[in-house]
Amino acid sequence: MTTYSAYAKVASGEKNEAALKSAIMNGLIVDNGVKVKGKFVVPFFKLEGDMYLTIDYSPEMKFVYNEKSLGIFLKRTMNLVQIGRSDLIKIHEFFNLKD
């Protein structure tokens, strides 16, 4: 599972990993989900207040999702690194630029 697929999985609850991968490869991550050709194909959960969702990404780390960031929790050191959603979107757009 790619980093973006794992992020979309925890943010949306979508269980079909093939569908997630396809959406990530063919669309863009935006604030409320993943859009392909202008349509939401993977909507993200609408969290209230200070809610968080987590998923085990690997034996070494967990992903932590809230409405404003992706957290990467390193299990061995118990450190949390956060990437703001707007930065995550910019990175995804950069790597998915289509000519």
Backbone as CSV, one residue per row, in Angstrom:
resi,resn,N_x,N_y,N_z,CA_x,CA_y,CA_z,C_x,C_y,C_z
1,MET,0.852,-1.172,0.000,0.000,0.000,0.000,0.900,1.237,0.000
2,THR,0.604,2.193,-0.876,1.395,3.413,-0.924,1.025,4.326,0.239
3,THR,1.867,5.299,0.476,1.615,6.267,1.541,0.292,6.986,1.306
4,TYR,0.062,7.433,0.066,-1.173,8.152,-0.226,-2.389,7.249,-0.116
5,SER,-2.261,5.990,-0.528,-3.382,5.054,-0.391,-3.718,4.838,1.076
6,ALA,-2.687,4.683,1.897,-2.913,4.492,3.332,-3.564,5.723,3.945
7,TYR,-3.119,6.902,3.525,-3.728,8.140,4.007,-5.203,8.191,3.617
8,ALA,-5.502,7.900,2.352,-6.883,7.927,1.887,-7.717,6.858,2.588
9,LYS,-7.107,5.715,2.884,-7.827,4.635,3.565,-8.246,5.050,4.966
10,VAL,-7.325,5.621,5.726,-7.678,6.029,7.086,-8.609,7.236,7.065
11,ALA,-8.464,8.121,6.081,-9.290,9.322,6.014,-10.706,9.038,5.539
12,SER,-10.893,7.925,4.812,-12.203,7.653,4.222,-12.887,6.396,4.743
13,GLY,-12.106,5.440,5.227,-12.677,4.168,5.638,-12.876,3.203,4.482
14,GLU,-12.469,3.596,3.277,-12.592,2.738,2.098,-11.733,1.494,2.288
15,LYS,-12.309,0.330,2.071,-11.589,-0.921,2.286,-11.001,-1.513,1.003
16,ASN,-11.516,-1.093,-0.147,-11.063,-1.619,-1.430,-9.745,-0.937,-1.818
17,GLU,-8.628,-1.632,-1.565,-7.317,-1.037,-1.807,-7.055,-0.800,-3.288
18,ALA,-7.593,-1.626,-4.170,-7.426,-1.420,-5.611,-8.131,-0.130,-6.047
19,ALA,-9.315,0.110,-5.509,-10.051,1.335,-5.832,-9.317,2.565,-5.316
20,LEU,-8.755,2.461,-4.111,-7.977,3.572,-3.555,-6.764,3.874,-4.423
21,LYS,-6.031,2.830,-4.793,-4.831,3.021,-5.601,-5.185,3.660,-6.940
22,SER,-6.258,3.189,-7.567,-6.699,3.747,-8.841,-7.083,5.218,-8.699
23,ALA,-7.821,5.543,-7.645,-8.233,6.929,-7.417,-7.017,7.830,-7.202
24,ILE,-6.054,7.361,-6.426,-4.847,8.143,-6.150,-4.037,8.340,-7.423
25,MET,-3.908,7.301,-8.232,-3.105,7.383,-9.455,-3.769,8.248,-10.534
26,ASN,-5.103,8.252,-10.571,-5.816,8.948,-11.640,-6.441,10.269,-11.221
27,GLY,-6.369,10.584,-9.937,-7.017,11.800,-9.458,-6.097,12.630,-8.595
28,LEU,-6.710,13.515,-7.840,-5.975,14.388,-6.941,-6.608,14.367,-5.557
29,ILE,-5.755,14.442,-4.551,-6.237,14.607,-3.185,-6.602,16.074,-3.012
30,VAL,-7.795,16.316,-2.510,-8.254,17.668,-2.193,-8.702,17.659,-0.736
31,ASP,-9.162,18.797,-0.234,-9.500,18.897,1.193,-10.483,17.857,1.688
32,ASN,-11.469,17.501,0.864,-12.542,16.624,1.339,-12.501,15.218,0.790
33,GLY,-11.422,14.856,0.082,-11.345,13.514,-0.463,-10.440,13.439,-1.672
34,VAL,-10.708,12.442,-2.509,-9.954,12.259,-3.747,-10.920,12.465,-4.900
35,LYS,-10.530,13.351,-5.830,-11.347,13.625,-7.001,-10.681,13.041,-8.232
36,VAL,-11.493,12.450,-9.086,-11.053,11.989,-10.400,-11.963,12.671,-11.414
37,LYS,-11.369,13.423,-12.320,-12.110,14.164,-13.353,-13.203,15.030,-12.741
38,GLY,-12.869,15.694,-11.620,-13.793,16.630,-10.991,-14.859,16.021,-10.101
39,LYS,-14.886,14.692,-9.987,-15.895,14.025,-9.147,-15.226,13.382,-7.944
40,PHE,-15.878,13.517,-6.779,-15.380,12.836,-5.592,-15.600,11.338,-5.753
41,VAL,-14.527,10.571,-5.720,-14.652,9.115,-5.781,-14.311,8.489,-4.434
42,VAL,-13.572,9.231,-3.610,-13.249,8.770,-2.261,-13.441,9.952,-1.309
43,PRO,-14.641,10.118,-0.753,-14.852,11.216,0.196,-14.215,10.891,1.549
44,PHE,-13.660,11.916,2.179,-13.059,11.748,3.503,-14.114,11.969,4.586
45,PHE,-13.873,11.336,5.744,-14.747,11.538,6.899,-14.749,13.012,7.284
46,LYS,-15.877,13.480,7.754,-15.985,14.814,8.337,-15.856,14.642,9.839
47,LEU,-14.702,15.006,10.379,-14.455,14.851,11.809,-14.822,16.131,12.536
48,GLU,-15.305,15.978,13.741,-15.693,17.116,14.563,-14.683,17.318,15.680
49,GLY,-14.415,18.560,15.991,-13.558,18.869,17.132,-12.167,18.291,17.002
50,ASP,-11.741,17.639,18.054,-10.374,17.128,18.143,-10.362,15.608,17.973
51,MET,-10.987,15.110,16.902,-11.059,13.673,16.651,-9.893,13.228,15.774
52,TYR,-9.453,11.986,15.976,-8.352,11.414,15.213,-8.700,9.983,14.824
53,LEU,-8.215,9.559,13.655,-8.327,8.173,13.210,-6.922,7.655,12.971
54,THR,-6.682,6.372,13.255,-5.348,5.811,13.065,-5.416,4.514,12.276
55,ILE,-4.286,4.175,11.652,-4.148,2.920,10.938,-2.688,2.488,11.062
56,ASP,-2.463,1.190,11.226,-1.095,0.676,11.197,-0.630,0.672,9.756
57,TYR,0.441,1.411,9.468,0.990,1.440,8.112,2.020,0.338,7.930
58,SER,2.804,0.111,8.963,3.843,-0.918,8.935,4.176,-1.279,10.378
59,PRO,5.039,-2.265,10.594,5.442,-2.573,11.966,6.167,-1.416,12.647
60,GLU,6.693,-0.490,11.839,7.457,0.626,12.401,6.642,1.890,12.635
61,MET,5.501,2.031,11.932,4.774,3.297,12.047,3.269,3.150,11.905
62,LYS,2.580,4.151,12.454,1.130,4.308,12.325,0.872,5.624,11.622
63,PHE,-0.251,5.706,10.890,-0.712,6.967,10.333,-1.838,7.479,11.214
64,VAL,-1.823,8.771,11.456,-2.838,9.423,12.266,-3.495,10.485,11.390
65,TYR,-4.810,10.407,11.229,-5.547,11.345,10.384,-6.425,12.237,11.235
66,ASN,-6.376,13.538,10.955,-7.416,14.448,11.405,-7.692,15.395,10.248
67,GLU,-8.616,16.296,10.393,-9.017,17.106,9.248,-7.930,18.038,8.743
68,LYS,-6.899,18.271,9.511,-5.906,19.249,9.100,-4.540,18.664,8.784
69,SER,-4.298,17.385,9.100,-2.941,16.875,8.894,-2.897,15.356,8.786
70,LEU,-1.753,14.910,8.293,-1.382,13.495,8.325,-0.287,13.387,9.365
71,GLY,-0.493,12.558,10.358,0.536,12.306,11.352,1.189,10.967,11.082
72,ILE,2.486,10.921,11.228,3.233,9.670,11.102,3.845,9.416,12.474
73,PHE,3.336,8.370,13.136,3.785,8.036,14.482,4.820,6.920,14.376
74,LEU,6.032,7.208,14.815,7.114,6.229,14.805,7.058,5.447,16.107
75,LYS,6.735,4.162,15.996,6.468,3.343,17.173,7.689,3.180,18.079
76,ARG,8.859,2.962,17.498,10.054,2.689,18.302,10.438,3.887,19.172
77,THR,10.384,5.079,18.589,10.796,6.280,19.327,9.623,7.021,19.954
78,MET,8.396,6.625,19.549,7.166,7.265,20.011,7.118,8.747,19.634
79,ASN,7.687,9.074,18.473,7.638,10.440,17.948,6.523,10.549,16.926
80,LEU,5.897,11.726,16.890,4.850,12.010,15.924,5.309,13.152,15.028
81,VAL,5.301,12.908,13.732,5.636,13.924,12.741,4.347,14.250,12.002
82,GLN,4.033,15.528,11.859,2.793,15.901,11.182,3.085,16.663,9.902
83,ILE,2.292,16.360,8.880,2.347,17.057,7.603,0.977,17.685,7.402
84,GLY,0.946,18.991,7.240,-0.321,19.686,7.030,-1.001,19.207,5.754
85,ARG,-2.323,19.181,5.782,-3.064,18.689,4.627,-2.751,19.494,3.378
86,SER,-2.645,20.808,3.485,-2.355,21.613,2.291,-0.993,21.245,1.702
87,ASP,-0.014,20.944,2.557,1.298,20.514,2.057,1.211,19.133,1.415
88,LEU,0.441,18.249,2.001,0.248,16.913,1.433,-0.403,17.003,0.051
89,ILE,-1.386,17.887,-0.081,-2.052,18.099,-1.365,-1.059,18.628,-2.397
90,LYS,-0.236,19.602,-2.005,0.763,20.161,-2.926,1.759,19.103,-3.383
91,ILE,2.203,18.262,-2.479,3.147,17.193,-2.829,2.496,16.223,-3.810
92,HIS,1.254,15.836,-3.542,0.548,14.916,-4.428,0.352,15.536,-5.809
93,GLU,-0.024,16.809,-5.864,-0.182,17.492,-7.151,1.141,17.519,-7.910
94,PHE,2.231,17.801,-7.220,3.543,17.859,-7.865,3.899,16.525,-8.518
95,PHE,3.695,15.425,-7.802,4.057,14.124,-8.340,3.069,13.600,-9.372
96,ASN,1.890,14.212,-9.452,0.878,13.748,-10.411,0.588,14.766,-11.501
97,LEU,1.540,15.653,-11.777,1.349,16.617,-12.867,1.205,15.864,-14.176
98,LYS,0.199,16.188,-14.903,-0.038,15.557,-16.201,0.296,16.573,-17.292
99,ASP,1.007,16.144,-18.315,1.337,17.055,-19.433,0.139,17.274,-20.314
